[in-house]
Amino acid sequence: MIVDVVMLVVSLGMILLASVVFTNGIEMIGARCKLHQGVVGSILAAVGTALPETIIPVIAILFFHSAESHQVGIGAIAGAPFMLGTLAFFITGLAVLIYAGLGRRTKTIHTDVHGLTRDLSFFLGLYGVAILASFFHEHQAFKIAVGIGLVVGYLWYIRVTLTSDGHEIENVDLLHFNRYLGLPETLPVIIIQVIASLALMIWGAHLFVGYVSSVSVTLGISAMILSIIITPIATELPEKCNSVIWMGKRKDILAMGNITGAMVFQSSFPVAFGVVFTAWDLTGVPLVSALLAFTSAAILLFWIRWKRALNPFILMGGGVFYIAFIIYLLLR
């Protein structure tokens, strides 16, 4: 039991380390390509930090042929949008208030309203289709069509984001391989850093799936519930940490784009995989988490369209949905 818990923590650490290094390399590529902040935040940084949640369900479903591993996979798929649309919103809004209290910034969030509207609209459209698909899970042809549609939807989102106007990209940190290993900051080295971090991420995900199943059996806890709570909190730490740091530096477009862009990604590729390769019969905990994430994002989108602005208090409203979910788990 102790060994399993230690290895679970180690595997999570591997995933987090890999995602941080991966994101650094992806952002450096964005800087080299002179992409605007919306692309870097909503696509490059978002996809980089969202890869752990994507890899975990794929590994769980394809390589671990048990009911519990499939629960881990579905839990990770449903848990990622939920954590982003509730806890990540809350932490980011709270960070703004703390930084403002320390005099490091104002409470006003200067972000790209058009970009946020685009991201949240795509998320609600894609995730809404995925939720509805669970009620027709017995029709495999329909599920395949939905899976393809979700992937095509994300590709369309990339096109829209790349062709949209945006603010000039802000400076990124030094390449980690340059800062810590003294390697030259050339394109081949950047690519090597990205590939190496991706390999570490996959290895850590493979270990995580095995040990989370083992720990859940020992504790008598549902693997799905454990993966919905633990997996997204741990693997989405990069999004939360990056957003908190960027808010402190008043890089609001990157901070919000990192979260909302990850939400769009999580509602497409991972969900498409789950729809096609699992029963995708969302009931109970996964369905509740999906509906709460959808509602939280819908309220934020309504506010942005109404006020044409964003403030930390509406972001912190996501915490209400997270608390509601915890209460649901305790009462069920």
TAQUI-V423896 format. One record per pair of residues at least 24 apart in sequence whose ideal C-beta (glycine too) atoms are under 10 Angstrom apart, sorted by the first residue. I is the first residue (numbers start at 0). J is the second residue. D is the distance in whole Angstrom. If there is no record, write none. Layout:
I|J|D ; I|J|D
This chain:
0|213|9 ; 0|214|8 ; 0|217|5 ; 0|218|9 ; 2|210|9 ; 2|213|9 ; 3|209|9 ; 3|210|5 ; 3|211|9 ; 3|212|10 ; 3|213|5 ; 3|214|5 ; 3|215|10 ; 3|216|10 ; 3|217|7 ; 4|210|8 ; 4|213|9 ; 4|214|6 ; 4|217|9 ; 4|218|10 ; 5|210|9 ; 6|206|7 ; 6|207|9 ; 6|209|8 ; 6|210|5 ; 6|213|9 ; 6|214|9 ; 7|206|8 ; 7|207|7 ; 7|209|9 ; 7|210|4 ; 7|211|6 ; 7|213|8 ; 7|214|6 ; 7|229|9 ; 7|233|9 ; 8|207|10 ; 8|210|9 ; 8|233|9 ; 9|203|8 ; 9|206|7 ; 9|207|9 ; 9|210|9 ; 10|202|8 ; 10|203|5 ; 10|204|8 ; 10|205|8 ; 10|206|4 ; 10|207|4 ; 10|208|9 ; 10|209|8 ; 10|210|6 ; 10|211|8 ; 10|233|10 ; 11|51|9 ; 11|203|7 ; 11|204|10 ; 11|206|9 ; 11|207|6 ; 11|210|9 ; 11|211|9 ; 11|229|8 ; 11|230|9 ; 11|232|10 ; 11|233|5 ; 11|234|7 ; 11|236|9 ; 12|203|8 ; 12|233|9 ; 13|51|10 ; 13|199|6 ; 13|200|8 ; 13|201|10 ; 13|202|7 ; 13|203|3 ; 13|204|9 ; 13|205|10 ; 13|206|7 ; 13|207|8 ; 14|50|9 ; 14|51|5 ; 14|52|9 ; 14|54|8 ; 14|55|8 ; 14|199|8 ; 14|200|6 ; 14|201|9 ; 14|202|9 ; 14|203|4 ; 14|204|6 ; 14|206|9 ; 14|207|7 ; 14|230|9 ; 14|233|7 ; 14|234|6 ; 14|236|9 ; 14|237|9 ; 15|48|10 ; 15|51|8 ; 15|200|9 ; 15|203|8 ; 15|233|7 ; 15|234|7 ; 15|235|10 ; 15|236|6 ; 15|237|7 ; 15|240|9 ; 16|196|8 ; 16|199|7 ; 16|200|9 ; 16|203|8 ; 16|237|10 ; 17|47|10 ; 17|50|8 ; 17|51|8 ; 17|54|10 ; 17|195|9 ; 17|196|5 ; 17|197|7 ; 17|198|8 ; 17|199|4 ; 17|200|4 ; 17|201|8 ; 17|202|8 ; 17|203|6 ; 17|204|9 ; 17|237|10 ; 18|47|7 ; 18|48|5 ; 18|49|9 ; 18|50|7 ; 18|51|5 ; 18|52|10 ; 18|54|10 ; 18|196|7 ; 18|197|10 ; 18|199|9 ; 18|200|6 ; 18|203|9 ; 18|234|7 ; 18|235|9 ; 18|236|8 ; 18|237|5 ; 18|238|9 ; 18|241|10 ; 19|47|9 ; 19|48|8 ; 19|175|8 ; 19|196|8 ; 19|236|9 ; 19|237|6 ; 19|240|8 ; 19|241|9 ; 20|47|9 ; 20|174|10 ; 20|175|5 ; 20|176|8 ; 20|179|10 ; 20|192|6 ; 20|193|8 ; 20|195|8 ; 20|196|4 ; 20|197|9 ; 20|199|8 ; 20|200|9 ; 21|46|9 ; 21|47|5 ; 21|48|8 ; 21|50|7 ; 21|51|9 ; 21|175|10 ; 21|192|8 ; 21|193|6 ; 21|194|9 ; 21|195|9 ; 21|196|4 ; 21|197|6 ; 21|199|9 ; 21|200|7 ; 21|237|9 ; 22|46|9 ; 22|47|4 ; 22|48|5 ; 22|49|10 ; 22|50|9 ; 22|171|10 ; 22|175|10 ; 22|193|10 ; 22|196|8 ; 22|237|6 ; 22|238|9 ; 22|241|7 ; 22|257|9 ; 23|47|9 ; 23|171|8 ; 23|172|6 ; 23|173|9 ; 23|174|7 ; 23|175|5 ; 23|176|9 ; 23|177|10 ; 23|178|9 ; 23|189|9 ; 23|192|7 ; 23|193|9 ; 23|196|8 ; 24|174|7 ; 24|175|8 ; 24|176|8 ; 24|188|9 ; 24|189|5 ; 24|190|8 ; 24|191|9 ; 24|192|4 ; 24|193|4 ; 24|194|9 ; 24|195|9 ; 24|196|7 ; 24|197|9 ; 25|50|10 ; 25|171|10 ; 25|189|9 ; 25|192|9 ; 25|193|6 ; 25|196|9 ; 26|168|9 ; 26|169|10 ; 26|171|5 ; 26|172|8 ; 26|174|9 ; 26|189|10 ; 26|241|10 ; 26|253|9 ; 27|171|6 ; 27|172|8 ; 27|173|9 ; 27|174|5 ; 27|175|9 ; 27|176|10 ; 27|177|9 ; 27|184|8 ; 27|186|9 ; 27|188|9 ; 27|189|5 ; 27|190|10 ; 27|192|8 ; 27|193|9 ; 28|171|10 ; 28|186|8 ; 28|189|6 ; 28|190|8 ; 28|192|10 ; 28|193|7 ; 29|168|6 ; 29|171|8 ; 30|168|6 ; 30|169|9 ; 30|170|8 ; 30|171|5 ; 30|174|10 ; 30|189|10 ; 31|171|10 ; 31|184|10 ; 31|185|10 ; 31|186|7 ; 31|189|7 ; 32|168|9 ; 33|167|8 ; 33|168|7 ; 34|160|10 ; 34|161|8 ; 34|165|8 ; 34|167|10 ; 34|168|6 ; 35|111|9 ; 35|114|10 ; 35|160|9 ; 35|161|9 ; 35|163|8 ; 35|164|8 ; 35|165|3 ; 35|166|6 ; 35|167|6 ; 35|168|6 ; 35|169|10 ; 35|252|9 ; 36|110|10 ; 36|111|8 ; 36|114|9 ; 36|165|6 ; 36|166|5 ; 36|167|7 ; 36|168|5 ; 36|169|6 ; 36|245|10 ; 36|250|8 ; 36|251|9 ; 36|252|4 ; 36|253|6 ; 36|256|7 ; 37|111|6 ; 37|113|9 ; 37|114|5 ; 37|115|10 ; 37|117|9 ; 37|118|9 ; 37|160|6 ; 37|161|9 ; 37|163|6 ; 37|164|8 ; 37|165|4 ; 37|166|8 ; 37|168|9 ; 37|252|7 ; 37|253|9 ; 37|255|10 ; 37|256|6 ; 37|260|9 ; 38|114|10 ; 38|157|9 ; 38|160|6 ; 38|161|6 ; 38|162|10 ; 38|163|9 ; 38|165|7 ; 38|168|8 ; 38|256|9 ; 38|260|9 ; 39|165|9 ; 39|168|6 ; 39|169|8 ; 39|171|8 ; 39|252|9 ; 39|253|7 ; 39|256|8 ; 39|257|9 ; 39|260|9 ; 40|110|10 ; 40|111|9 ; 40|114|8 ; 40|118|10 ; 40|160|10 ; 40|165|9 ; 40|168|9 ; 40|169|10 ; 40|241|9 ; 40|242|9 ; 40|245|8 ; 40|250|9 ; 40|251|10 ; 40|252|6 ; 40|253|4 ; 40|254|7 ; 40|255|7 ; 40|256|3 ; 40|257|5 ; 40|258|9 ; 40|259|9 ; 40|260|6 ; 40|261|10 ; 41|111|9 ; 41|114|7 ; 41|115|9 ; 41|117|8 ; 41|118|6 ; 41|121|10 ; 41|156|9 ; 41|157|9 ; 41|160|6 ; 41|163|10 ; 41|165|9 ; 41|252|9 ; 41|253|9 ; 41|255|9 ; 41|256|4 ; 41|257|8 ; 41|258|9 ; 41|259|7 ; 41|260|3 ; 41|261|8 ; 41|262|10 ; 41|263|7 ; 41|264|9 ; 42|153|10 ; 42|156|9 ; 42|157|6 ; 42|160|6 ; 42|161|8 ; 42|256|8 ; 42|260|6 ; 42|261|10 ; 42|263|9 ; 42|264|8 ; 43|168|10 ; 43|256|10 ; 43|257|10 ; 43|260|9 ; 44|171|10 ; 44|237|9 ; 44|238|8 ; 44|241|7 ; 44|242|10 ; 44|245|9 ; 44|253|7 ; 44|254|10 ; 44|256|7 ; 44|257|5 ; 44|258|10 ; 44|260|7 ; 44|261|8 ; 45|83|10 ; 45|118|9 ; 45|238|8 ; 45|241|10 ; 45|256|7 ; 45|257|6 ; 45|258|8 ; 45|259|8 ; 45|260|3 ; 45|261|4 ; 45|262|8 ; 45|263|7 ; 45|264|6 ; 45|265|9 ; 46|153|10 ; 46|157|9 ; 46|260|8 ; 46|261|8 ; 46|263|10 ; 46|264|5 ; 46|265|10 ; 46|268|9 ; 47|193|9 ; 47|196|9 ; 47|197|9 ; 47|200|10 ; 47|237|8 ; 47|238|10 ; 47|241|10 ; 47|257|9 ; 47|261|9 ; 47|264|10 ; 48|234|8 ; 48|235|7 ; 48|236|9 ; 48|237|4 ; 48|238|5 ; 48|239|9 ; 48|240|9 ; 48|241|7 ; 48|242|10 ; 48|257|7 ; 48|258|9 ; 48|260|9 ; 48|261|6 ; 48|264|10 ; 49|79|7 ; 49|83|9 ; 49|234|8 ; 49|235|8 ; 49|237|9 ; 49|238|7 ; 49|257|9 ; 49|260|8 ; 49|261|4 ; 49|262|9 ; 49|263|9 ; 49|264|5 ; 49|265|6 ; 49|268|9 ; 49|269|8 ; 50|196|9 ; 50|197|7 ; 50|200|6 ; 50|201|9 ; 50|204|9 ; 50|234|9 ; 50|237|10 ; 50|261|10 ; 50|264|9 ; 50|268|10 ; 50|269|10 ; 51|75|9 ; 51|79|9 ; 51|200|6 ; 51|201|10 ; 51|203|8 ; 51|204|6 ; 51|207|9 ; 51|230|8 ; 51|231|9 ; 51|233|8 ; 51|234|4 ; 51|235|8 ; 51|236|9 ; 51|237|8 ; 52|76|8 ; 52|78|8 ; 52|79|4 ; 52|80|9 ; 52|82|9 ; 52|83|9 ; 52|204|9 ; 52|230|7 ; 52|231|6 ; 52|233|10 ; 52|234|5 ; 52|235|7 ; 52|238|10 ; 52|261|8 ; 52|264|9 ; 52|265|6 ; 52|269|7 ; 53|79|8 ; 53|200|10 ; 53|204|9 ; 53|234|9 ; 53|264|8 ; 53|265|8 ; 53|267|10 ; 53|268|6 ; 53|269|5 ; 53|270|10 ; 53|272|8 ; 54|197|9 ; 54|200|6 ; 54|201|6 ; 54|202|10 ; 54|203|9 ; 54|204|4 ; 54|205|8 ; 54|207|9 ; 54|208|9 ; 54|234|9 ; 54|269|9 ; 55|79|9 ; 55|200|10 ; 55|201|10 ; 55|203|9 ; 55|204|5 ; 55|205|9 ; 55|207|6 ; 55|208|6 ; 55|211|9 ; 55|226|8 ; 55|230|6 ; 55|231|10 ; 55|234|7 ; 55|269|9 ; 56|204|9 ; 56|208|9 ; 56|226|9 ; 56|230|9 ; 56|269|6 ; 56|270|9 ; 56|272|7 ; 56|273|6 ; 56|276|9 ; 56|277|9 ; 57|201|9 ; 57|204|8 ; 57|208|10 ; 57|268|9 ; 57|269|8 ; 57|272|6 ; 57|273|9 ; 57|276|9 ; 58|201|7 ; 58|202|10 ; 58|203|10 ; 58|204|5 ; 58|205|5 ; 58|206|9 ; 58|207|8 ; 58|208|5 ; 58|209|9 ; 59|204|9 ; 59|205|9 ; 59|207|9 ; 59|208|5 ; 59|209|9 ; 59|211|9 ; 59|212|8 ; 59|222|9 ; 59|226|8 ; 59|230|10 ; 59|277|10 ; 60|208|9 ; 60|272|7 ; 60|273|8 ; 60|276|5 ; 60|277|6 ; 61|272|9 ; 61|276|8 ; 62|205|7 ; 62|208|8 ; 62|209|9 ; 63|205|9 ; 63|208|6 ; 63|209|7 ; 63|212|7 ; 65|212|7 ; 65|222|9 ; 66|212|10 ; 66|222|9 ; 66|223|10 ; 67|208|10 ; 67|211|9 ; 67|212|5 ; 67|213|9 ; 67|215|7 ; 67|216|7 ; 67|221|9 ; 67|222|4 ; 67|223|8 ; 67|225|10 ; 67|226|10 ; 68|208|6 ; 68|209|8 ; 68|211|9 ; 68|212|6 ; 68|222|8 ; 68|226|10 ; 69|222|9 ; 69|223|9 ; 69|273|9 ; 69|276|9 ; 69|277|6 ; 69|278|8 ; 70|211|10 ; 70|212|8 ; 70|215|9 ; 70|221|7 ; 70|222|4 ; 70|223|4 ; 70|224|9 ; 70|225|9 ; 70|226|7 ; 70|227|10 ; 70|277|10 ; 70|284|10 ; 70|285|9 ; 71|207|9 ; 71|208|6 ; 71|209|10 ; 71|211|6 ; 71|212|6 ; 71|215|8 ; 71|222|5 ; 71|223|7 ; 71|225|8 ; 71|226|4 ; 71|227|10 ; 71|230|8 ; 72|208|8 ; 72|222|10 ; 72|223|9 ; 72|226|8 ; 72|230|10 ; 72|269|9 ; 72|272|8 ; 72|273|7 ; 72|276|9 ; 72|277|7 ; 73|222|10 ; 73|223|6 ; 73|226|8 ; 73|227|9 ; 73|273|6 ; 73|277|6 ; 73|278|9 ; 73|279|8 ; 73|280|9 ; 73|281|8 ; 73|284|10 ; 73|285|6 ; 74|211|9 ; 74|215|10 ; 74|221|8 ; 74|222|7 ; 74|223|4 ; 74|224|7 ; 74|225|7 ; 74|226|3 ; 74|227|4 ; 74|228|9 ; 74|229|9 ; 74|230|7 ; 74|231|9 ; 74|284|8 ; 74|285|7 ; 74|288|9 ; 75|204|9 ; 75|207|9 ; 75|208|9 ; 75|211|9 ; 75|223|9 ; 75|226|5 ; 75|227|8 ; 75|229|10 ; 75|230|5 ; 75|231|7 ; 75|234|8 ; 75|265|10 ; 75|269|8 ; 75|273|9 ; 76|129|9 ; 76|226|9 ; 76|227|9 ; 76|230|10 ; 76|231|10 ; 76|265|8 ; 76|266|10 ; 76|268|10 ; 76|269|5 ; 76|270|6 ; 76|271|10 ; 76|272|8 ; 76|273|4 ; 76|274|9 ; 76|277|9 ; 76|279|9 ; 76|281|10 ; 76|285|8 ; 76|289|9 ; 77|129|10 ; 77|130|10 ; 77|133|10 ; 77|223|8 ; 77|226|9 ; 77|227|6 ; 77|231|9 ; 77|265|10 ; 77|269|9 ; 77|270|9 ; 77|273|8 ; 77|281|7 ; 77|284|8 ; 77|285|4 ; 77|286|8 ; 77|287|9 ; 77|288|5 ; 77|289|5 ; 77|292|8 ; 78|223|9 ; 78|224|9 ; 78|225|10 ; 78|226|6 ; 78|227|4 ; 78|228|7 ; 78|229|9 ; 78|230|6 ; 78|231|4 ; 78|232|9 ; 78|234|9 ; 78|235|9 ; 78|265|9 ; 78|284|9 ; 78|285|8 ; 78|288|6 ; 78|289|10 ; 78|292|9 ; 78|324|10 ; 79|227|9 ; 79|230|8 ; 79|231|5 ; 79|234|8 ; 79|235|7 ; 79|238|10 ; 79|261|8 ; 79|262|8 ; 79|264|9 ; 79|265|4 ; 79|266|9 ; 79|269|7 ; 79|270|9 ; 79|288|10 ; 79|292|9 ; 80|122|7 ; 80|125|10 ; 80|126|6 ; 80|129|9 ; 80|231|9 ; 80|261|9 ; 80|262|6 ; 80|263|9 ; 80|264|10 ; 80|265|5 ; 80|266|6 ; 80|269|9 ; 80|270|8 ; 80|288|8 ; 80|289|7 ; 80|291|10 ; 80|292|4 ; 80|293|8 ; 80|295|10 ; 80|296|8 ; 81|227|7 ; 81|228|10 ; 81|231|7 ; 81|262|10 ; 81|265|10 ; 81|285|9 ; 81|287|9 ; 81|288|4 ; 81|289|7 ; 81|290|9 ; 81|291|6 ; 81|292|4 ; 81|293|9 ; 81|295|9 ; 81|317|10 ; 81|320|8 ; 81|321|8 ; 81|324|7 ; 82|227|9 ; 82|228|9 ; 82|230|9 ; 82|231|4 ; 82|232|6 ; 82|233|10 ; 82|234|9 ; 82|235|5 ; 82|238|9 ; 82|239|9 ; 82|261|10 ; 82|262|10 ; 82|265|9 ; 82|288|9 ; 82|292|8 ; 82|317|10 ; 82|321|8 ; 82|324|10 ; 83|122|9 ; 83|231|8 ; 83|235|7 ; 83|238|7 ; 83|239|9 ; 83|257|10 ; 83|258|6 ; 83|259|8 ; 83|260|10 ; 83|261|6 ; 83|262|5 ; 83|263|10 ; 83|264|10 ; 83|265|7 ; 83|266|10 ; 83|292|7 ; 83|295|9 ; 83|296|9 ; 83|317|9 ; 84|119|9 ; 84|122|8 ; 84|126|9 ; 84|258|9 ; 84|259|9 ; 84|262|6 ; 84|265|10 ; 84|266|10 ; 84|288|10 ; 84|289|10 ; 84|291|8 ; 84|292|4 ; 84|293|8 ; 84|294|9 ; 84|295|4 ; 84|296|5 ; 84|297|9 ; 84|298|10 ; 84|299|8 ; 84|317|6 ; 84|320|7 ; 84|321|9 ; 85|288|9 ; 85|291|7 ; 85|292|7 ; 85|294|10 ; 85|295|5 ; 85|296|9 ; 85|316|9 ; 85|317|4 ; 85|318|7 ; 85|319|8 ; 85|320|4 ; 85|321|4 ; 85|322|9 ; 85|323|9 ; 85|324|7 ; 86|231|8 ; 86|232|7 ; 86|235|8 ; 86|239|8 ; 86|295|10 ; 86|317|7 ; 86|318|7 ; 86|320|9 ; 86|321|5 ; 86|322|10 ; 86|324|10 ; 87|231|9 ; 87|232|10 ; 87|235|7 ; 87|236|10 ; 87|238|6 ; 87|239|5 ; 87|242|7 ; 87|243|10 ; 87|257|9 ; 87|258|5 ; 87|259|9 ; 87|261|8 ; 87|262|9 ; 87|314|9 ; 87|317|7 ; 87|321|10 ; 88|242|10 ; 88|255|9 ; 88|258|7 ; 88|259|9 ; 88|262|10 ; 88|295|7 ; 88|296|9 ; 88|299|7 ; 88|311|10 ; 88|313|9 ; 88|314|5 ; 88|315|7 ; 88|316|7 ; 88|317|3 ; 88|318|8 ; 88|320|9 ; 88|321|9 ; 89|239|10 ; 89|295|10 ; 89|311|10 ; 89|314|7 ; 89|315|5 ; 89|316|8 ; 89|317|5 ; 89|318|3 ; 89|319|8 ; 89|320|9 ; 89|321|7 ; 89|322|9 ; 90|238|10 ; 90|239|5 ; 90|240|9 ; 90|242|7 ; 90|243|7 ; 90|246|10 ; 90|258|10 ; 90|314|9 ; 90|315|9 ; 90|317|9 ; 90|318|8 ; 90|321|10 ; 91|238|9 ; 91|239|7 ; 91|242|5 ; 91|243|7 ; 91|245|9 ; 91|246|6 ; 91|251|10 ; 91|254|6 ; 91|255|7 ; 91|257|9 ; 91|258|7 ; 91|311|8 ; 91|314|6 ; 91|315|9 ; 91|317|9 ; 92|246|9 ; 92|309|9 ; 92|310|8 ; 92|311|4 ; 92|312|7 ; 92|313|7 ; 92|314|3 ; 92|315|4 ; 92|316|8 ; 92|317|8 ; 92|318|8 ; 93|243|9 ; 93|246|10 ; 93|311|7 ; 93|314|8 ; 93|315|6 ; 93|318|8 ; 94|239|9 ; 94|240|10 ; 94|242|7 ; 94|243|4 ; 94|244|9 ; 94|245|9 ; 94|246|5 ; 94|247|7 ; 94|254|8 ; 94|311|8 ; 94|314|9 ; 95|242|10 ; 95|243|9 ; 95|246|5 ; 95|247|9 ; 95|249|10 ; 95|251|9 ; 95|254|9 ; 95|309|10 ; 95|310|8 ; 95|311|4 ; 95|312|9 ; 95|314|8 ; 95|315|9 ; 96|246|10 ; 96|310|10 ; 96|311|5 ; 96|312|8 ; 96|314|10 ; 96|315|8 ; 97|243|9 ; 97|246|9 ; 97|247|9 ; 97|311|9 ; 98|243|9 ; 98|246|6 ; 98|247|5 ; 98|248|9 ; 98|249|9 ; 98|311|10 ; 99|246|10 ; 99|311|8 ; 101|247|9 ; 103|246|9 ; 103|247|6 ; 103|248|9 ; 103|249|8 ; 104|246|7 ; 104|247|7 ; 104|248|9 ; 104|249|5 ; 104|251|9 ; 105|249|9 ; 106|310|7 ; 106|311|6 ; 106|312|9 ; 107|251|9 ; 107|308|8 ; 107|309|9 ; 107|310|7 ; 107|311|9 ; 108|246|8 ; 108|249|9 ; 108|251|5 ; 108|252|10 ; 108|254|8 ; 108|255|7 ; 108|308|8 ; 108|309|5 ; 108|310|6 ; 108|311|7 ; 108|313|10 ; 108|314|8 ; 109|166|10 ; 109|249|7 ; 109|250|10 ; 109|251|5 ; 109|252|8 ; 109|308|9 ; 109|309|9 ; 110|166|10 ; 110|250|10 ; 110|251|4 ; 110|252|5 ; 110|253|9 ; 110|254|8 ; 110|255|5 ; 110|256|8 ; 110|259|10 ; 110|303|9 ; 110|308|9 ; 110|309|6 ; 111|163|9 ; 111|164|9 ; 111|165|7 ; 111|166|7 ; 111|251|8 ; 111|252|5 ; 111|255|8 ; 111|256|8 ; 111|309|10 ; 112|303|6 ; 112|304|9 ; 112|306|9 ; 112|307|6 ; 112|308|7 ; 112|309|7 ; 113|163|7 ; 113|164|8 ; 113|165|9 ; 113|303|10 ; 113|307|10 ; 114|160|8 ; 114|163|7 ; 114|164|9 ; 114|165|7 ; 114|166|10 ; 114|252|7 ; 114|255|8 ; 114|256|6 ; 114|259|8 ; 114|260|9 ; 115|252|9 ; 115|255|6 ; 115|256|8 ; 115|258|10 ; 115|259|6 ; 115|299|8 ; 115|300|8 ; 115|303|6 ; 115|304|10 ; 115|309|7 ; 116|259|10 ; 116|300|7 ; 116|303|6 ; 116|304|6 ; 116|307|9 ; 117|156|8 ; 117|159|6 ; 117|160|7 ; 117|163|7 ; 117|259|9 ; 117|260|10 ; 117|263|9 ; 118|156|8 ; 118|160|8 ; 118|255|8 ; 118|256|7 ; 118|258|9 ; 118|259|4 ; 118|260|6 ; 118|261|9 ; 118|262|7 ; 118|263|6 ; 118|296|9 ; 118|300|9 ; 119|259|6 ; 119|262|8 ; 119|263|9 ; 119|296|5 ; 119|297|8 ; 119|299|6 ; 119|300|4 ; 119|301|9 ; 119|303|7 ; 119|304|9 ; 120|156|10 ; 120|263|9 ; 120|296|10 ; 120|300|7 ; 120|304|9 ; 121|152|7 ; 121|153|8 ; 121|155|8 ; 121|156|5 ; 121|159|8 ; 121|160|9 ; 121|259|9 ; 121|260|9 ; 121|262|9 ; 121|263|5 ; 121|264|10 ; 121|266|8 ; 121|267|9 ; 122|156|9 ; 122|259|7 ; 122|260|9 ; 122|261|10 ; 122|262|5 ; 122|263|5 ; 122|264|9 ; 122|265|8 ; 122|266|5 ; 122|267|9 ; 122|292|9 ; 122|293|9 ; 122|296|6 ; 122|297|9 ; 122|300|9 ; 123|262|9 ; 123|263|10 ; 123|266|9 ; 123|292|10 ; 123|293|7 ; 123|294|10 ; 123|296|6 ; 123|297|6 ; 123|300|7 ; 124|149|10 ; 124|152|7 ; 124|156|9 ; 124|263|9 ; 124|266|9 ; 125|149|6 ; 125|150|10 ; 125|152|5 ; 125|153|7 ; 125|155|10 ; 125|156|8 ; 125|262|9 ; 125|263|7 ; 125|264|10 ; 125|265|9 ; 125|266|4 ; 125|267|5 ; 125|270|7 ; 125|271|9 ; 126|262|8 ; 126|263|9 ; 126|265|8 ; 126|266|4 ; 126|267|9 ; 126|270|7 ; 126|289|7 ; 126|292|7 ; 126|293|6 ; 126|296|8 ; 127|266|9 ; 127|289|10 ; 127|293|7 ; 127|296|10 ; 127|297|9 ; 128|152|8 ; 128|266|9 ; 128|270|9 ; 128|274|9 ; 129|266|6 ; 129|267|9 ; 129|269|10 ; 129|270|4 ; 129|271|8 ; 129|273|8 ; 129|274|6 ; 129|279|8 ; 129|281|9 ; 129|289|8 ; 129|293|10 ; 130|266|10 ; 130|270|9 ; 130|281|7 ; 130|285|10 ; 130|286|8 ; 130|289|5 ; 130|290|7 ; 130|292|10 ; 130|293|7 ; 132|270|9 ; 132|271|10 ; 132|273|10 ; 132|274|6 ; 132|279|6 ; 132|281|9 ; 133|273|10 ; 133|274|8 ; 133|278|9 ; 133|279|5 ; 133|280|6 ; 133|281|4 ; 133|282|8 ; 133|285|8 ; 133|286|7 ; 133|289|8 ; 134|279|10 ; 134|280|9 ; 134|281|8 ; 134|286|10 ; 135|279|9 ; 136|274|8 ; 136|277|9 ; 136|278|6 ; 136|279|5 ; 136|280|5 ; 136|281|8 ; 137|278|9 ; 137|279|10 ; 137|280|9 ; 139|275|8 ; 141|274|9 ; 142|271|10 ; 142|273|10 ; 142|274|5 ; 142|275|6 ; 142|276|9 ; 142|277|9 ; 142|278|9 ; 142|279|6 ; 143|271|10 ; 143|274|8 ; 143|275|6 ; 144|274|10 ; 144|275|10 ; 145|270|9 ; 145|271|8 ; 145|274|5 ; 145|275|8 ; 145|279|9 ; 146|267|10 ; 146|268|10 ; 146|270|8 ; 146|271|4 ; 146|272|7 ; 146|273|9 ; 146|274|5 ; 146|275|4 ; 146|276|9 ; 146|279|9 ; 147|271|7 ; 147|274|10 ; 147|275|9 ; 148|267|9 ; 148|271|8 ; 148|274|10 ; 149|266|7 ; 149|267|5 ; 149|268|7 ; 149|269|9 ; 149|270|6 ; 149|271|4 ; 149|272|9 ; 149|273|10 ; 149|274|7 ; 149|275|9 ; 150|267|6 ; 150|268|6 ; 150|270|10 ; 150|271|5 ; 150|272|9 ; 150|275|10 ; 151|267|9 ; 151|271|9 ; 152|263|9 ; 152|266|9 ; 152|267|6 ; 152|271|9 ; 153|263|7 ; 153|264|7 ; 153|266|8 ; 153|267|4 ; 153|268|6 ; 153|270|10 ; 153|271|8 ; 154|267|9 ; 155|267|10 ; 156|260|9 ; 156|263|6 ; 156|264|9 ; 156|266|10 ; 156|267|8 ; 157|263|9 ; 157|264|10 ; 160|256|9 ; 160|260|8 ; 160|263|9 ; 165|252|8 ; 165|256|9 ; 166|250|10 ; 166|252|6 ; 166|253|10 ; 168|252|10 ; 168|253|9 ; 169|245|9 ; 169|248|8 ; 169|249|10 ; 169|250|6 ; 169|252|9 ; 169|253|7 ; 170|248|10 ; 170|250|10 ; 171|253|10 ; 200|234|9 ; 203|234|9 ; 204|230|10 ; 204|234|9 ; 207|233|9 ; 207|234|9 ; 221|283|9 ; 221|284|8 ; 221|328|10 ; 223|283|8 ; 223|284|6 ; 223|285|7 ; 224|283|9 ; 224|284|6 ; 224|285|10 ; 224|288|10 ; 224|328|7 ; 224|331|9 ; 226|285|10 ; 227|284|6 ; 227|285|7 ; 227|287|10 ; 227|288|6 ; 227|324|9 ; 227|328|9 ; 228|284|10 ; 228|288|10 ; 228|324|9 ; 228|325|9 ; 228|328|8 ; 231|265|9 ; 231|288|9 ; 235|261|8 ; 235|265|9 ; 237|261|9 ; 238|262|10 ; 246|311|9 ; 251|309|8 ; 255|309|7 ; 255|314|9 ; 258|314|9 ; 258|317|10 ; 259|296|8 ; 259|299|9 ; 259|300|10 ; 262|292|8 ; 262|296|7 ; 265|292|9 ; 266|292|9 ; 266|293|9 ; 266|296|9 ; 283|327|10 ; 283|331|8 ; 284|324|9 ; 284|327|8 ; 284|328|7 ; 284|331|8 ; 287|323|9 ; 287|324|7 ; 287|327|6 ; 287|328|9 ; 287|331|9 ; 288|320|9 ; 288|321|10 ; 288|324|6 ; 288|327|9 ; 288|328|10 ; 290|320|9 ; 290|324|10 ; 291|317|9 ; 291|319|10 ; 291|320|5 ; 291|321|8 ; 291|323|7 ; 291|324|6 ; 291|327|9 ; 292|317|9 ; 292|320|8 ; 292|321|10 ; 292|324|9 ; 293|320|10 ; 294|320|7 ; 294|323|10 ; 295|319|8 ; 295|320|5 ; 295|321|9 ; 295|323|10 ; 296|320|10
